[in-house]
Amino acid sequence: VPYAMFFNGSYGIHGTYWHSNFGTPMSHGCVNSPTPIAEKLFYWSDPQLPPGKKIVRSSAENPGTLVVVHE
């Protein structure tokens, strides 16, 4: 899936191109977003993806952006 940002194990926020039923449960618990919105969040949030890399993980030195999910 495009622009995946995991915040709790395999739960994450990611772009979704296969449906437009946003606000309706559609997966195992991820937060589905229109792909252009997920792209903006991906490049806005920390930790930033280093040039030439495809993955980055948060650490104690670079904990990332706080995510609060509401029902």
Secondary structure as GFF3:
##gff-version 3
##sequence-region A 1 71
A	DSSP	beta_strand	5	8	.	.	.	ID=ss1
A	DSSP	beta_strand	11	16	.	.	.	ID=ss2
A	DSSP	beta_strand	31	34	.	.	.	ID=ss3
A	DSSP	alpha_helix	35	44	.	.	.	ID=ss4
###
